[in-house]
Amino acid sequence: PRTEPNLPFFKTEAVQRSLERLLLTWSYRNPASGYVQGMNDLVALLYMIFLKPHAQDSGIDVLSEDNLFIVEADVFWCFSS
């Protein structure tokens, strides 16, 4: 809920679940550092970058779960590298 509170897109349940999964998985895979404050801001920026190609056709409000999963995977890969 604290990630980009001014953008309605980040308030949707599907996106919040996606961000939670992404950050939780990252922290499990990186126990030495775990989650630290500010990671959600970096992930939100990457999320918007990877989301753009999927949102151009239909708009950000009508994205499918499949597109959100693709974006989530791309963000996780980039964030983990």
ZATOR-454747 format. One record per residue: residue in one letter; z, x, y of N, C-alpha, C, O, CB in turn. Coordinates in steps of 0.2 Angstrom, whole numbers, padded with zeros to 4 digits, always signed. Atoms other than C-alpha are relative to their C-alpha. Glycine has a CB too. Example, Ala and Ser with C-alpha at 12.3 -4.5 7.8 and 13.67 -1.06 7.14 Angstrom:
<kolmis>
a+0000+0004-0006+0039+0062-0022+0000+0004+0006+0003+0009+0005+0006-0005+0000
s-0001-0004-0006+0036+0068-0005+0003-0004+0005+0004-0001+0011-0007+0002+0002
</kolmis>
This chain:
<kolmis>
p+0000+0004-0006+0000+0000+0000+0000+0004+0006-0002+0002+0012+0006-0004+0000
r-0001-0004-0006+0003+0014+0012-0007+0004+0001-0008+0007+0007+0005+0006+0000
t+0007-0004+0000-0015+0022+0009-0004-0004+0005-0006-0010+0003-0003+0001-0006
e+0005+0003-0005-0026+0018+0025+0002-0008+0001-0002-0012-0001-0007+0000-0003
p-0002+0007-0001-0016+0002+0029-0004-0004+0005-0004-0010+0005+0007+0000+0003
n+0004+0004-0005-0028-0003+0043-0007-0002-0003-0011-0006+0000-0002+0005+0006
l+0006+0002+0003-0043-0004+0031+0001-0005-0006+0005-0004-0011-0003+0006-0003
p-0001+0006+0005-0043-0021+0021-0002+0002-0007+0001+0000-0012-0004-0006+0002
f+0003-0002+0007-0053-0013+0007+0006+0003-0004+0006+0002-0010-0006+0005+0001
f-0005-0003+0004-0038-0002+0002+0006-0005-0001+0011-0003-0005+0003+0006+0004
k-0005+0005+0001-0027-0018+0002-0001-0004-0007+0003-0008-0009+0001-0004+0006
t+0002+0004+0006-0037-0025-0013+0004+0002-0006+0005+0008-0007-0007+0000-0001
e-0003-0002+0006-0028-0026-0029-0004+0005-0005-0001+0010-0008+0002-0006-0004
a+0004-0004+0004-0042-0018-0039+0000+0008+0003+0000+0012-0001-0007-0002+0000
v+0000-0007-0003-0043-0003-0027+0007+0003+0000+0008+0009-0002-0002+0000+0008
q-0007-0002+0001-0024-0001-0027+0002+0003-0007+0005+0008-0008+0005-0005+0002
r-0001-0002+0007-0024+0000-0046-0004+0006-0001-0001+0010-0005-0002-0006-0005
s+0004-0006+0001-0038+0012-0046+0003+0007+0003+0004+0012+0000-0007-0001+0003
l-0003-0006-0003-0029+0024-0034+0006+0002-0003+0008+0008-0004+0002-0002+0008
e-0006-0001+0003-0013+0022-0043-0001+0004-0007+0002+0009-0009+0004-0006-0002
r+0002-0004+0006-0021+0027-0060-0003+0007+0001-0001+0011-0002-0006-0004-0003
l+0002-0006-0001-0030+0041-0052+0005+0005+0002+0005+0011-0001-0005+0000+0006
l-0005-0005-0002-0015+0049-0044+0005+0001-0005+0008+0006-0006+0004-0003+0006
l-0004+0000+0006-0004+0045-0059-0003+0005-0005+0001+0009-0008+0002-0006-0003
t+0003-0004+0005-0016+0053-0071+0000+0008+0003+0001+0012-0001-0007-0002-0001
w+0000-0006-0003-0018+0068-0059+0007+0004-0001+0008+0009-0003-0002+0000+0007
s-0007-0003+0000+0001+0071-0058+0002+0001-0007+0006+0006-0009+0005-0005+0003
y-0002-0001+0007+0003+0069-0077-0004+0007-0003-0001+0011-0007-0002-0005-0005
r+0004-0005+0002-0011+0082-0080+0002+0007+0004+0000+0012+0002-0007-0001+0001
n-0002-0006-0004-0003+0094-0067+0007+0000+0002+0009-0001+0007-0004+0000+0007
p-0008+0001-0001+0016+0093-0070+0003+0006+0004+0008+0005+0007+0003+0000-0007
a-0003-0006-0004+0019+0110-0061+0000-0002+0008+0005-0001+0011-0004+0006+0000
s-0001+0002-0007+0015+0102-0044+0001-0008+0000+0004-0010+0005-0007+0001+0003
g-0001+0007+0000+0015+0083-0048-0003-0003+0006-0008+0000+0009+0008-0001+0000
y+0003+0003-0006+0012+0071-0034+0004+0003+0006+0010+0003+0006+0001-0008-0001
v-0003-0002-0006+0015+0077-0017-0002-0004+0006-0008-0007+0006-0001+0008+0002
q+0002+0004-0006+0015+0068+0000-0007+0002+0003-0008+0008+0004+0005+0000+0005
g+0006-0002-0003-0002+0067+0007-0006+0000-0005-0012+0000-0002+0000+0006+0004
m+0005+0000+0005-0012+0067-0009-0004-0007+0001-0010-0007+0000+0002+0001-0007
n+0003+0006+0000-0016+0049-0007-0005+0000+0006-0010-0004+0006+0005-0006+0001
d+0004+0000-0005-0024+0052+0010-0007+0004-0002-0012+0002+0000+0003+0004+0006
l+0006-0003+0003-0036+0065+0002-0004-0004-0005-0010-0004-0004+0002+0007-0003
v+0003+0004+0005-0040+0054-0012-0004-0006+0003-0009-0008+0001+0005-0003-0005
a+0003+0005-0004-0044+0040+0000-0006+0002+0003-0011-0002+0003+0005-0003+0005
l+0006-0002-0003-0056+0050+0009-0006+0001-0005-0011+0000-0004+0001+0007+0004
l+0005-0001+0006-0065+0056-0007-0002-0007-0002-0008-0008-0004+0003+0004-0005
y+0002+0007+0002-0065+0037-0012-0005-0003+0004-0010-0005+0002+0006-0004-0001
m+0005+0003-0004-0074+0032+0003-0007+0004+0000-0012+0000+0000+0003+0000+0007
i+0006-0004+0001-0087+0046+0001-0004-0002-0006-0010-0003-0005+0002+0008+0000
f+0004+0002+0006-0091+0042-0017-0001-0007+0000-0006-0009-0004+0005+0002-0006
l+0001+0008+0000-0090+0023-0013-0007-0002+0004-0010-0007+0002+0006-0003+0003
k+0006+0001-0005-0104+0024+0000-0006-0002-0004-0009-0007-0002-0001+0005+0005
p+0006+0002+0004-0119+0024-0012+0000-0007-0003-0005-0010-0004-0002+0005-0005
h-0001+0006+0004-0112+0009-0022+0000-0006+0005-0002-0011+0003+0006+0000-0004
a-0001+0005-0005-0108-0001-0006-0006-0002+0004-0007-0007+0007+0006+0002+0004
q+0006+0001-0005-0125+0001+0003-0004-0006-0003-0007-0010+0002-0004+0006+0000
d+0004+0006+0003-0134-0012-0009+0003-0007+0001+0000-0011+0004-0001+0001-0007
s-0003+0007+0000-0121-0026-0009+0006-0001+0005+0008-0006+0005+0002-0001-0007
g-0005+0001-0004-0108-0022+0003+0007+0002-0003+0007+0001-0010+0001-0007+0003
i-0006-0002+0003-0090-0016+0000+0004-0005-0003+0008-0004-0007+0004+0004+0006
d-0005+0006+0002-0082-0033-0002-0002-0003-0007+0001-0006-0010-0001-0005+0005
v+0003+0003+0006-0093-0037-0018-0001+0005-0005-0005+0004-0010-0006-0004+0001
l+0000-0005+0005-0091-0021-0028+0002-0002-0007+0007-0006-0007+0003+0006+0002
s-0002+0001+0007-0090-0023-0047+0005+0004-0002+0006+0010+0001-0006+0000-0005
e-0005-0005+0003-0076-0016-0057-0003+0006-0003+0000+0011-0003+0004-0004-0006
d+0004-0006+0002-0089-0005-0065-0001+0005+0005+0000+0011+0004-0006-0002-0004
n+0001-0005-0005-0093+0003-0049+0006+0003+0002+0006+0009+0004-0004-0004+0006
l-0006-0003-0002-0075+0005-0045+0002+0006-0005+0005+0011-0003+0005-0005+0001
f-0001-0005+0005-0073+0014-0061-0004+0007+0000-0001+0012-0001-0001-0003-0007
i+0004-0006-0001-0087+0026-0058+0002+0004+0006+0003+0010+0006-0008-0003+0002
v-0003-0004-0005-0080+0030-0041+0006+0003-0001+0007+0009+0001+0001-0005+0006
e-0006-0003+0002-0063+0033-0048-0001+0006-0004+0002+0011-0003+0004-0006-0004
a+0001-0006+0004-0070+0045-0061-0003+0006+0004-0001+0011+0003-0005-0002-0005
d+0003-0005-0004-0080+0054-0048+0005+0003+0005+0005+0009+0006-0006-0003+0005
v-0005-0003-0005-0065+0056-0036+0005+0004-0004+0007+0009-0002+0004-0006+0003
f-0005-0004+0004-0054+0062-0050-0003+0006-0002+0001+0011-0001+0002-0004-0007
w+0003-0006+0001-0066+0075-0055+0000+0005+0006+0002+0010+0005-0008-0001-0003
c+0000-0004-0007-0068+0081-0037+0007+0002+0002+0008+0008+0003-0004-0004+0005
f-0007-0001-0002-0050+0080-0034+0003+0006-0005+0008+0009-0002+0004-0006+0000
s-0003-0005+0005-0046+0090-0050-0003+0007+0000+0000+0012-0003-0001-0003-0007
s+0004-0007+0000-0059+0104-0047+0003+0005+0006+0000+0010+0006-0007-0001+0001
</kolmis>
